[in-house]
Amino acid sequence: MSERAQPFVRTAIAPQRPAPVAATGVIGFVRTRLFNSPFNIMLTIVSALLLWFTIVPAVRFLLIDAVWHGADRNACLESTAGHPVGACWPFVQAKLGQFIYGFYPQDQRWRANLTFALGALLLLPLLIPRAPAKGLNAGLFFAAFPVVAFFLLRGGGLNGFAIHWLADLGTVLSNSFSDAGQRLNFSGDAAGGSWYGLPVAWIGKLLVGIGDLLSLLAWPFAGLRDAIDTSGRALWLDFAVTAAIVSLAVFLLSGGMRNGGRALLTSLAIFAGIAAVIRVMGLDRGGLPLVDTRLWGGLLVTLVVSITGIVASMPVGIALALGRRSAIPLIRIFSVAFIEFWRGVPLITVLFFATYMLPLFLPGDFTVDALVRVLVGTALFAGAYNAEVIRGGLQAVPRGQAEAANALGLSSWKTTGLIVMPQALRHVIPGLVNSFIALFKDTTLVLIIAIFDLLGQLRASFADPNWATPTTLFTGFAFAGLIYFTTCFAMSRYSLFAEHRLNAHRRT
């Protein structure tokens, strides 16, 4: 009789079998992703052909057949090279200074380089999440850097400080209202016209009264300004008076002797830093040589317009978004009218109005630089678009968040600033960055008002006969396209990083 079979129990885990070659690696990816259905097969073939007929010629033009060295157009001619010629990079090397600085004086370009370096030095720590002293860094970048950059790029000095500025502003506004009122009085007495049932002469008298009221309000500052001007160092005396008044106000508003000591020290430290900047840059001695903004151009103008528009449009958009949701009818109506007006007008129209028509509405002795007018118009235009994006984020925040904050005793301002608005901005990061990228590319429209940005300088350089070749045009536009693509792609990738980091609770 045969022995009974004994059961076998494995005591060790069986070794893993290698996966089938057809389901892993390159072969598996091709089988499961590219050729797993007739429709995907067709899409794969069409995409491959599209890449072949676009990427390959672009690489050949920009790198393989490109000319890298040369002194003039002869180096980029096919007859000289003896083979098909691609991109003419010597043209870009010869015009690089014009593309970056425009017609900025060559001996003063170090000022633009220093501005770029300061901006990058202050911006990079803001983009690094773990960098320390975020509050101080943000204050330097958003408050101090624009002022320093203005005096670095434009030059000039200071003849006075806040007392002079307030007195001059009050005088200009007073004269403007009084002059307009006197003209209406003259025309109303002569023609006897009316406006919405009100005699024109009455409106003129009202404007004259507003001018007299502004003059009365500006009188203390004007008297103090005249007294300061009699001294030998008007700027520093004005600065000292301004620092004393502001620091005293901050001290009293912060609680006086009980809680105002820290605020007083902070205010004095800020004014000490301002005084150091004034002294180092020589603003009390005339400052750097003046460089008119009409000489600015190239990448310098592109960055100035785009960065100023992006930074300045955010507070405008936040204020308009909150105003549109306000319970006060007047604020809500104003916000809605402002947003709809600026969104219904093309940016070209805004730039044209700010450049050519706005001076017609200003007093005769009051002028605003053309580039400043463009910056203001761009910021208001972008702010109207950002307002709707931010309003969408506010609507995405659950109502219970505000109710919970109110239950904890937070005021409406703290609820909005600490609870609702951070969540709303986190929700609309893609939309905001999309607006920023569109604004960065739309800066090329300033060419229509005779301000030469990067693309404007590029088009102007094509008129140089020393570099007139069949490939110069394509090389220039390829160079500008690479700059725009690199900047926009970097903004897009950082927005993805910020969105992923701030939405940690939604990661899967």
C-alpha positions as CSV (number, residue, x, y, z in Angstrom):
1,M,0.0,0.0,0.0
2,S,1.3,3.4,-1.0
3,E,1.9,6.0,1.6
4,R,-0.6,8.8,2.1
5,A,0.5,12.2,0.4
6,Q,1.6,14.7,3.0
7,P,0.4,18.4,2.5
8,F,3.1,21.0,1.7
9,V,3.1,24.4,3.4
10,R,5.4,27.1,2.1
11,T,7.3,28.9,4.8
12,A,8.8,31.6,2.6
13,I,7.2,34.2,0.3
14,A,7.4,33.2,-3.3
15,P,9.7,35.5,-5.4
16,Q,8.0,38.1,-7.5
17,R,7.7,37.4,-11.2
18,P,8.9,40.0,-13.7
19,A,6.0,42.0,-15.2
20,P,5.2,41.3,-18.8
21,V,7.3,43.4,-21.1
22,A,4.3,44.4,-23.1
23,A,2.7,46.1,-20.0
24,T,5.6,48.0,-18.6
25,G,8.3,50.5,-19.7
26,V,8.2,52.2,-23.0
27,I,6.3,49.4,-24.8
28,G,3.6,49.4,-22.1
29,F,3.2,53.2,-22.2
30,V,2.9,53.1,-26.0
31,R,0.4,50.3,-26.0
32,T,-1.8,51.7,-23.2
33,R,-1.6,55.5,-23.8
34,L,-0.8,56.1,-27.5
35,F,-2.1,53.1,-29.5
36,N,-4.9,51.7,-27.4
37,S,-7.7,52.7,-29.7
38,P,-8.2,53.8,-33.3
39,F,-9.0,57.4,-32.3
40,N,-5.8,57.6,-30.1
41,I,-3.8,56.1,-32.9
42,M,-5.0,58.9,-35.2
43,L,-4.3,61.6,-32.6
44,T,-0.8,60.2,-32.0
45,I,0.1,60.2,-35.7
46,V,-1.3,63.8,-36.2
47,S,0.5,65.1,-33.1
48,A,3.8,63.5,-34.2
49,L,3.5,65.0,-37.7
50,L,2.7,68.4,-36.2
51,L,5.7,68.3,-33.9
52,W,7.9,67.1,-36.8
53,F,6.9,70.0,-39.0
54,T,7.1,72.7,-36.3
55,I,9.8,71.7,-33.7
56,V,12.4,70.4,-36.2
57,P,12.4,73.5,-38.5
58,A,12.5,75.8,-35.4
59,V,15.5,74.0,-33.9
60,R,17.3,74.0,-37.3
61,F,16.6,77.8,-37.7
62,L,17.5,78.8,-34.1
63,L,20.4,76.5,-33.4
64,I,21.7,74.3,-36.2
65,D,21.7,76.7,-39.2
66,A,22.1,79.8,-37.0
67,V,25.0,82.3,-37.4
68,W,26.6,83.1,-34.1
69,H,29.5,85.5,-34.9
70,G,29.7,88.4,-37.2
71,A,30.2,92.2,-37.4
72,D,27.5,93.2,-39.9
73,R,24.8,91.8,-42.2
74,N,27.3,90.1,-44.5
75,A,27.8,87.3,-41.9
76,C,24.1,86.4,-42.1
77,L,23.9,86.2,-45.9
78,E,23.7,82.8,-47.6
79,S,26.2,83.9,-50.2
80,T,28.8,84.6,-47.5
81,A,28.1,81.6,-45.3
82,G,27.9,79.1,-48.2
83,H,24.9,77.2,-46.7
84,P,21.3,77.9,-45.8
85,V,21.4,80.6,-43.0
86,G,19.1,80.4,-40.0
87,A,18.9,82.9,-37.1
88,C,21.2,85.9,-37.2
89,W,22.3,86.1,-33.6
90,P,25.0,88.7,-34.2
91,F,22.1,91.1,-34.9
92,V,20.7,90.4,-31.4
93,Q,24.2,90.9,-29.8
94,A,24.6,94.2,-31.6
95,K,21.2,95.5,-30.6
96,L,21.0,94.0,-27.1
97,G,21.6,97.2,-25.3
98,Q,18.8,98.9,-27.2
99,F,16.4,96.0,-26.5
100,I,17.0,96.2,-22.8
101,Y,17.4,100.0,-22.1
102,G,16.0,101.7,-25.2
103,F,17.6,105.1,-25.7
104,Y,18.7,105.4,-22.1
105,P,22.1,107.2,-22.0
106,Q,24.8,104.6,-22.1
107,D,26.9,106.1,-19.4
108,Q,23.9,106.0,-17.0
109,R,22.8,102.5,-17.7
110,W,24.4,101.4,-14.4
111,R,21.4,102.9,-12.8
112,A,19.0,100.6,-14.6
113,N,21.2,97.6,-13.8
114,L,21.2,98.6,-10.1
115,T,17.4,98.9,-10.2
116,F,17.1,95.4,-11.7
117,A,19.5,94.0,-9.1
118,L,17.7,95.6,-6.1
119,G,14.3,94.4,-7.5
120,A,15.6,90.9,-7.8
121,L,17.3,91.0,-4.4
122,L,14.0,92.0,-2.7
123,L,11.7,89.8,-4.8
124,L,13.5,86.5,-4.4
125,P,13.1,86.2,-0.6
126,L,9.3,86.9,-1.0
127,L,9.0,84.0,-3.4
128,I,10.8,81.6,-1.0
129,P,8.3,80.4,1.6
130,R,10.8,79.7,4.4
131,A,12.8,83.0,4.0
132,P,12.7,85.0,7.3
133,A,11.5,88.6,7.9
134,K,8.7,88.4,5.3
135,G,7.0,91.6,6.7
136,L,10.2,93.7,6.5
137,N,11.0,92.4,3.1
138,A,7.5,93.1,1.8
139,G,7.6,96.6,3.2
140,L,10.9,97.3,1.5
141,F,9.8,95.8,-1.9
142,F,6.3,97.4,-2.0
143,A,6.9,100.7,-0.3
144,A,10.6,101.7,-0.4
145,F,11.8,100.1,-3.6
146,P,9.4,102.0,-6.0
147,V,10.6,105.4,-4.6
148,V,14.2,104.4,-4.8
149,A,13.7,103.0,-8.3
150,F,12.0,106.2,-9.4
151,F,14.9,108.4,-8.3
152,L,17.5,105.9,-9.7
153,L,15.9,105.7,-13.1
154,R,14.6,109.3,-13.6
155,G,17.1,111.1,-11.4
156,G,16.6,114.5,-9.8
157,G,16.4,115.5,-6.2
158,L,14.0,116.8,-3.5
159,N,13.3,120.4,-2.8
160,G,10.9,119.7,0.1
161,F,9.0,117.0,1.9
162,A,5.4,116.3,3.0
163,I,4.7,119.9,4.0
164,H,5.7,121.2,0.6
165,W,3.8,118.5,-1.1
166,L,0.5,119.1,0.7
167,A,0.8,122.9,0.3
168,D,1.5,122.6,-3.4
169,L,-1.3,120.1,-3.9
170,G,-3.8,122.3,-2.1
171,T,-2.7,125.4,-4.0
172,V,-3.1,123.6,-7.4
173,L,-6.5,122.2,-6.6
174,S,-7.7,125.5,-5.2
175,N,-6.6,127.4,-8.3
176,S,-8.1,124.8,-10.5
177,F,-11.6,125.0,-9.0
178,S,-11.4,128.8,-8.7
179,D,-10.4,129.2,-12.4
180,A,-13.1,126.8,-13.6
181,G,-15.7,128.6,-11.5
182,Q,-14.7,132.0,-12.8
183,R,-14.9,130.8,-16.4
184,L,-18.4,129.4,-15.7
185,N,-19.4,132.7,-14.0
186,F,-18.3,134.6,-17.1
187,S,-20.0,132.3,-19.6
188,G,-23.2,132.1,-17.5
189,D,-23.5,135.9,-17.1
190,A,-22.9,136.3,-20.9
191,A,-25.2,133.6,-22.2
192,G,-27.6,132.9,-19.3
193,G,-27.4,129.1,-19.8
194,S,-28.4,126.4,-17.4
195,W,-27.3,122.8,-16.6
196,Y,-30.1,120.4,-15.4
197,G,-32.2,123.4,-14.4
198,L,-29.4,125.1,-12.5
199,P,-28.0,128.4,-13.8
200,V,-24.4,128.0,-15.0
201,A,-23.4,131.1,-12.9
202,W,-24.5,129.3,-9.7
203,I,-22.4,126.3,-10.6
204,G,-19.5,128.6,-11.2
205,K,-20.0,130.2,-7.8
206,L,-20.1,126.8,-6.2
207,L,-16.8,125.9,-7.8
208,V,-15.3,129.1,-6.6
209,G,-16.5,128.4,-3.1
210,I,-14.9,124.9,-3.2
211,G,-11.7,126.6,-4.3
212,D,-11.8,129.0,-1.4
213,L,-12.5,126.1,1.0
214,L,-9.5,124.2,-0.4
215,S,-7.3,127.3,-0.1
216,L,-8.4,127.7,3.5
217,L,-7.6,124.1,4.3
218,A,-4.2,124.4,2.6
219,W,-3.4,127.8,4.3
220,P,-1.7,126.2,7.4
221,F,0.6,124.1,5.2
222,A,1.3,127.0,2.9
223,G,2.3,129.2,5.9
224,L,4.5,126.5,7.3
225,R,6.0,125.9,3.9
226,D,6.9,129.6,3.5
227,A,8.4,129.7,7.0
228,I,10.5,126.6,6.2
229,D,11.7,128.1,2.9
230,T,13.3,131.0,4.8
231,S,15.8,128.6,6.4
232,G,18.9,127.6,4.7
233,R,18.1,123.8,4.7
234,A,14.5,123.7,3.7
235,L,14.4,120.0,2.8
236,W,15.8,118.7,6.1
237,L,13.7,121.1,8.2
238,D,10.6,120.0,6.3
239,F,11.6,116.4,6.8
240,A,12.1,116.9,10.6
241,V,8.7,118.6,11.0
242,T,7.0,115.9,9.0
243,A,8.7,113.2,11.1
244,A,7.8,114.9,14.3
245,I,4.1,115.3,13.3
246,V,3.7,111.8,12.0
247,S,5.5,110.1,14.9
248,L,3.5,112.1,17.4
249,A,0.2,111.1,15.7
250,V,1.3,107.5,15.6
251,F,2.2,107.6,19.3
252,L,-1.1,109.1,20.3
253,L,-3.2,106.8,18.1
254,S,-1.4,103.7,19.4
255,G,-2.3,104.4,23.0
256,G,0.0,107.1,24.2
257,M,2.3,106.3,27.1
258,R,0.8,102.8,27.7
259,N,1.1,101.1,24.3
260,G,2.5,103.7,21.9
261,G,6.2,103.3,22.7
262,R,6.8,100.6,20.2
263,A,4.9,102.3,17.4
264,L,6.8,105.5,18.1
265,L,10.2,103.7,17.8
266,T,9.0,102.0,14.6
267,S,8.0,105.4,13.1
268,L,11.3,107.0,14.0
269,A,13.2,104.0,12.6
270,I,11.4,104.4,9.3
271,F,12.1,108.1,9.1
272,A,15.7,107.4,9.9
273,G,15.9,104.9,7.0
274,I,14.3,107.5,4.7
275,A,16.9,110.1,5.8
276,A,19.7,107.7,5.1
277,V,18.4,107.0,1.6
278,I,18.1,110.7,0.9
279,R,21.6,111.3,2.1
280,V,23.2,108.3,0.2
281,M,21.4,109.1,-3.1
282,G,22.2,112.8,-2.8
283,L,18.6,113.8,-3.1
284,D,19.3,116.9,-0.9
285,R,22.0,118.0,-3.4
286,G,20.1,117.6,-6.7
287,G,20.4,113.8,-7.0
288,L,21.4,112.0,-10.2
289,P,21.2,113.6,-13.6
290,L,17.7,113.7,-15.0
291,V,16.8,111.1,-17.7
292,D,13.5,111.9,-19.4
293,T,11.1,109.0,-19.6
294,R,10.9,109.5,-23.4
295,L,14.4,108.0,-23.5
296,W,13.3,104.9,-21.7
297,G,12.5,101.8,-23.7
298,G,13.0,98.2,-24.3
299,L,12.7,95.6,-21.5
300,L,13.1,98.4,-19.0
301,V,9.7,99.9,-20.0
302,T,8.1,96.5,-20.3
303,L,9.1,95.6,-16.7
304,V,8.2,99.0,-15.3
305,V,4.7,99.0,-16.8
306,S,3.9,95.4,-16.1
307,I,5.2,95.2,-12.5
308,T,3.6,98.5,-11.6
309,G,0.3,97.4,-13.1
310,I,0.4,94.1,-11.4
311,V,1.3,95.4,-8.0
312,A,-1.0,98.5,-8.1
313,S,-4.0,96.7,-9.5
314,M,-4.2,94.3,-6.6
315,P,-5.3,96.8,-3.9
316,V,-7.6,98.4,-6.5
317,G,-9.2,95.1,-7.3
318,I,-9.6,94.1,-3.7
319,A,-11.2,97.4,-2.8
320,L,-13.6,97.2,-5.8
321,A,-14.5,93.6,-5.1
322,L,-15.4,94.5,-1.5
323,G,-17.2,97.6,-2.6
324,R,-19.3,95.7,-5.0
325,R,-20.5,93.4,-2.2
326,S,-21.0,96.3,0.2
327,A,-24.3,96.9,1.9
328,I,-23.9,100.7,1.4
329,P,-25.7,101.5,-1.9
330,L,-23.5,104.5,-2.9
331,I,-20.3,102.4,-2.5
332,R,-21.8,99.5,-4.4
333,I,-23.1,101.6,-7.3
334,F,-19.8,103.4,-7.6
335,S,-17.9,100.0,-7.6
336,V,-20.2,98.5,-10.2
337,A,-20.0,101.6,-12.5
338,F,-16.3,101.7,-12.2
339,I,-15.8,98.0,-13.0
340,E,-18.2,98.0,-15.9
341,F,-16.8,101.2,-17.4
342,W,-13.1,100.0,-17.4
343,R,-14.0,96.5,-18.5
344,G,-16.1,97.9,-21.4
345,V,-13.2,100.0,-22.8
346,P,-10.3,98.5,-24.7
347,L,-6.8,99.0,-23.2
348,I,-5.7,100.9,-26.3
349,T,-8.5,103.5,-25.7
350,V,-7.4,103.8,-22.1
351,L,-3.8,104.5,-23.1
352,F,-4.8,106.9,-25.8
353,F,-7.1,108.8,-23.4
354,A,-4.4,108.9,-20.7
355,T,-1.8,110.2,-23.1
356,Y,-3.5,112.7,-25.4
357,M,-6.8,113.7,-23.7
358,L,-6.1,113.7,-20.0
359,P,-3.8,116.8,-20.3
360,L,-6.8,118.7,-21.7
361,F,-8.6,118.3,-18.3
362,L,-5.7,119.4,-16.1
363,P,-4.9,122.9,-15.1
364,G,-2.5,124.8,-17.3
365,D,0.3,124.8,-14.7
366,F,-0.1,121.1,-13.8
367,T,1.5,118.4,-15.9
368,V,1.9,114.7,-15.5
369,D,4.6,112.7,-17.1
370,A,3.4,110.5,-20.1
371,L,4.7,107.3,-18.6
372,V,3.0,108.0,-15.2
373,R,-0.3,108.5,-17.0
374,V,0.2,105.2,-18.7
375,L,1.0,103.5,-15.4
376,V,-2.1,104.9,-13.7
377,G,-4.4,103.9,-16.7
378,T,-2.9,100.4,-16.8
379,A,-3.3,99.9,-13.0
380,L,-7.0,101.0,-13.1
381,F,-7.7,98.9,-16.1
382,A,-6.2,95.8,-14.6
383,G,-7.8,96.5,-11.2
384,A,-11.3,96.3,-12.8
385,Y,-10.6,92.8,-14.1
386,N,-9.0,91.7,-10.9
387,A,-12.0,92.9,-9.0
388,E,-14.3,90.4,-10.7
389,V,-11.8,87.6,-10.2
390,I,-11.5,88.3,-6.5
391,R,-15.3,88.7,-6.2
392,G,-15.6,85.1,-7.5
393,G,-13.2,84.0,-4.8
394,L,-15.3,85.8,-2.2
395,Q,-18.4,84.1,-3.3
396,A,-16.6,80.7,-3.0
397,V,-15.9,81.2,0.7
398,P,-18.7,79.5,2.7
399,R,-20.9,81.9,4.7
400,G,-20.1,79.9,7.9
401,Q,-16.6,81.2,7.9
402,A,-17.7,84.8,8.5
403,E,-20.3,83.7,10.9
404,A,-17.8,81.7,13.0
405,A,-15.4,84.7,13.0
406,N,-18.2,86.9,14.2
407,A,-19.1,84.4,16.9
408,L,-15.5,84.6,18.1
409,G,-15.9,88.4,18.5
410,L,-13.8,89.5,15.4
411,S,-14.8,92.8,13.9
412,S,-15.9,93.0,10.3
413,W,-12.5,94.3,9.2
414,K,-10.6,91.6,10.9
415,T,-13.1,89.0,9.6
416,T,-12.5,90.1,6.1
417,G,-8.7,90.6,6.4
418,L,-7.9,87.5,8.4
419,I,-10.5,85.0,7.5
420,V,-12.4,85.7,4.3
421,M,-10.0,87.4,2.0
422,P,-7.0,84.9,2.4
423,Q,-9.4,82.1,1.5
424,A,-10.8,84.0,-1.4
425,L,-7.3,84.8,-2.8
426,R,-6.3,81.2,-2.4
427,H,-9.2,80.1,-4.5
428,V,-8.5,82.5,-7.4
429,I,-4.7,82.1,-7.8
430,P,-5.1,80.7,-11.3
431,G,-7.4,83.5,-12.4
432,L,-5.2,86.2,-10.9
433,V,-2.0,84.8,-12.5
434,N,-3.9,84.6,-15.8
435,S,-4.7,88.3,-15.6
436,F,-1.0,89.1,-14.7
437,I,0.2,87.2,-17.7
438,A,-2.2,88.9,-20.0
439,L,-1.2,92.3,-18.6
440,F,2.5,91.5,-19.1
441,K,1.9,90.7,-22.7
442,D,-0.5,93.6,-23.2
443,T,2.3,96.1,-22.4
444,T,3.2,95.9,-26.1
445,L,0.2,98.2,-26.7
446,V,2.1,101.2,-25.4
447,L,3.8,101.4,-28.8
448,I,0.7,103.0,-30.2
449,I,1.3,106.1,-27.9
450,A,5.0,106.4,-28.9
451,I,6.5,104.6,-25.9
452,F,8.9,101.9,-27.1
453,D,8.9,98.8,-25.0
454,L,10.7,95.6,-25.9
455,L,8.7,94.9,-29.0
456,G,8.7,98.6,-30.0
457,Q,12.5,98.7,-29.8
458,L,12.7,95.5,-31.8
459,R,10.6,96.9,-34.6
460,A,12.6,100.1,-34.6
461,S,15.9,98.1,-34.9
462,F,14.7,96.5,-38.2
463,A,15.2,99.9,-39.9
464,D,18.9,99.7,-39.5
465,P,20.4,98.9,-43.0
466,N,23.5,97.4,-41.5
467,W,21.5,94.4,-40.4
468,A,19.0,94.1,-43.3
469,T,19.0,90.4,-44.1
470,P,16.2,87.9,-45.0
471,T,16.4,86.3,-41.5
472,T,16.8,89.4,-39.3
473,L,13.0,89.9,-38.9
474,F,12.4,86.3,-37.8
475,T,15.5,86.3,-35.5
476,G,14.2,89.4,-33.7
477,F,10.7,88.1,-33.1
478,A,12.1,84.8,-32.0
479,F,14.3,86.5,-29.4
480,A,11.4,88.6,-28.1
481,G,9.1,85.5,-28.1
482,L,11.6,83.6,-26.0
483,I,11.7,86.4,-23.4
484,Y,7.9,86.6,-23.2
485,F,7.5,82.8,-23.1
486,T,10.2,82.4,-20.4
487,T,8.7,85.1,-18.2
488,C,5.1,83.9,-18.6
489,F,6.0,80.2,-18.1
490,A,7.9,81.1,-14.9
491,M,4.9,83.0,-13.6
492,S,2.6,80.0,-14.5
493,R,4.9,77.4,-12.8
494,Y,5.2,79.5,-9.6
495,S,1.5,80.0,-9.5
496,L,1.1,76.2,-9.6
497,F,3.6,75.8,-6.8
498,A,1.8,78.5,-4.7
499,E,-1.6,76.9,-5.4
500,H,-0.3,73.4,-4.4
501,R,1.3,74.8,-1.2
502,L,-1.7,76.9,-0.1
503,N,-4.2,74.1,-0.8
504,A,-2.5,71.4,1.2
505,H,-5.8,70.3,2.6
506,R,-7.0,69.4,-0.9
507,R,-4.0,67.3,-2.0
508,T,-4.8,63.7,-3.0
